[in-house]
Structures are given as structure tokens and as C-alpha cells.
Amino acid sequence: MRAIVAALALAVAVGCGGEKGGKESVPLEQVPANVMTVAKEKLPGVTFDRAWRKKNGEFEVSGKDKKGKIREIDITPDGTVTEIE
């Protein structure tokens, strides 16, 4: 039983690192300017406050619109939008 508890504790500890679901948190200042420009063009009125770099190199930028709804956009480093939520 102790081995199972220890294994679960280790799995939780490893799973709670800096990456989440294959994404690494990135300060907004480190997101390429062209990516932020596209995000602001595609989601006008959104105040972006978080960003992640995915393992495939895409950036996911997240923020809230004027009504408080969370909006997310995925953009490749060359500025191609792959998803808007």
C-alpha cells in the first residue's frame, strides 16, 4: 500500500511542474510581437494576460473580453492562426 501511495505522490509531483498539457508558460513580453499583433487583430477588445508555448512551437494567448469572457487564440510563430476559442 505504501508503494502505491508513494507512486501516486510522485506522479502528482511530476505532473504539477511548469508545463501543463504540453504547454510551457511564457511571459507576455517574450511572445513575439507579430504573434501579439495577430492576436489583437483577430480578438479586438480582449485584454491578454497569459501565454503559453506549446511543444509544437505554437503560442496560445489568453485574455478576457469586455464582458469578462475568457478568449484564447493559438498562433504559429509566423503569425498563422490555428484556433480561436
C-alpha positions as CSV (number, residue, x, y, z in Angstrom):
1,M,0.0,0.0,0.0
2,R,2.8,2.4,0.8
3,A,4.4,1.8,-2.6
4,I,1.1,2.7,-4.3
5,V,0.8,5.9,-2.3
6,A,4.4,6.8,-3.0
7,A,3.9,6.2,-6.7
8,L,0.8,8.3,-6.8
9,A,2.6,11.1,-4.9
10,L,5.5,11.0,-7.4
11,A,3.1,11.1,-10.3
12,V,1.3,14.1,-8.9
13,A,4.6,15.9,-8.2
14,V,5.9,15.3,-11.7
15,G,2.6,16.2,-13.3
16,C,2.4,19.6,-11.5
17,G,5.6,21.1,-13.0
18,G,6.0,24.2,-15.1
19,E,4.3,22.6,-18.1
20,K,0.6,22.0,-18.4
21,G,-0.7,19.7,-21.0
22,G,2.4,20.0,-23.2
23,K,2.4,23.8,-22.7
24,E,5.1,26.0,-21.1
25,S,4.0,29.3,-19.5
26,V,5.7,32.3,-21.2
27,P,5.7,35.9,-20.0
28,L,3.7,38.1,-22.5
29,E,6.9,40.2,-23.0
30,Q,8.5,37.1,-24.5
31,V,5.7,36.4,-27.0
32,P,6.9,37.5,-30.5
33,A,5.5,40.9,-31.5
34,N,3.9,39.5,-34.7
35,V,2.0,36.9,-32.7
36,M,0.6,39.5,-30.3
37,T,-0.3,41.8,-33.3
38,V,-2.3,38.9,-34.9
39,A,-4.0,38.1,-31.5
40,K,-5.1,41.7,-31.1
41,E,-6.3,41.9,-34.7
42,K,-8.3,38.7,-34.5
43,L,-9.7,39.3,-31.0
44,P,-10.1,43.1,-30.7
45,G,-11.2,44.3,-27.3
46,V,-9.6,41.4,-25.5
47,T,-7.1,42.2,-22.7
48,F,-4.5,39.5,-23.0
49,D,-2.8,38.4,-19.7
50,R,-1.4,34.9,-20.2
51,A,0.6,33.0,-22.8
52,W,1.9,29.5,-23.3
53,R,4.3,27.9,-25.8
54,K,3.2,24.5,-27.0
55,K,5.5,21.7,-27.8
56,N,4.8,22.1,-31.5
57,G,6.1,25.8,-31.3
58,E,2.7,27.5,-31.4
59,F,1.7,30.1,-28.9
60,E,-1.6,30.1,-27.0
61,V,-2.6,33.6,-25.8
62,S,-5.4,34.1,-23.4
63,G,-7.3,37.0,-22.0
64,K,-10.8,38.4,-21.2
65,D,-13.1,40.4,-23.4
66,K,-15.1,43.4,-22.2
67,K,-17.9,41.1,-20.8
68,G,-15.4,39.1,-18.8
69,K,-15.5,36.0,-21.1
70,I,-12.1,34.2,-21.4
71,R,-10.9,34.1,-25.0
72,E,-7.9,32.1,-26.4
73,I,-6.1,32.1,-29.7
74,D,-3.5,29.7,-31.0
75,I,-0.9,31.2,-33.3
76,T,2.2,29.8,-35.0
77,P,5.4,31.8,-34.8
78,D,4.9,33.0,-38.4
79,G,1.5,34.5,-37.5
80,T,-0.9,31.8,-38.7
81,V,-4.0,31.4,-36.6
82,T,-4.7,27.7,-35.9
83,E,-7.6,28.0,-33.4
84,I,-9.8,30.7,-31.7
85,E,-11.9,29.9,-28.7
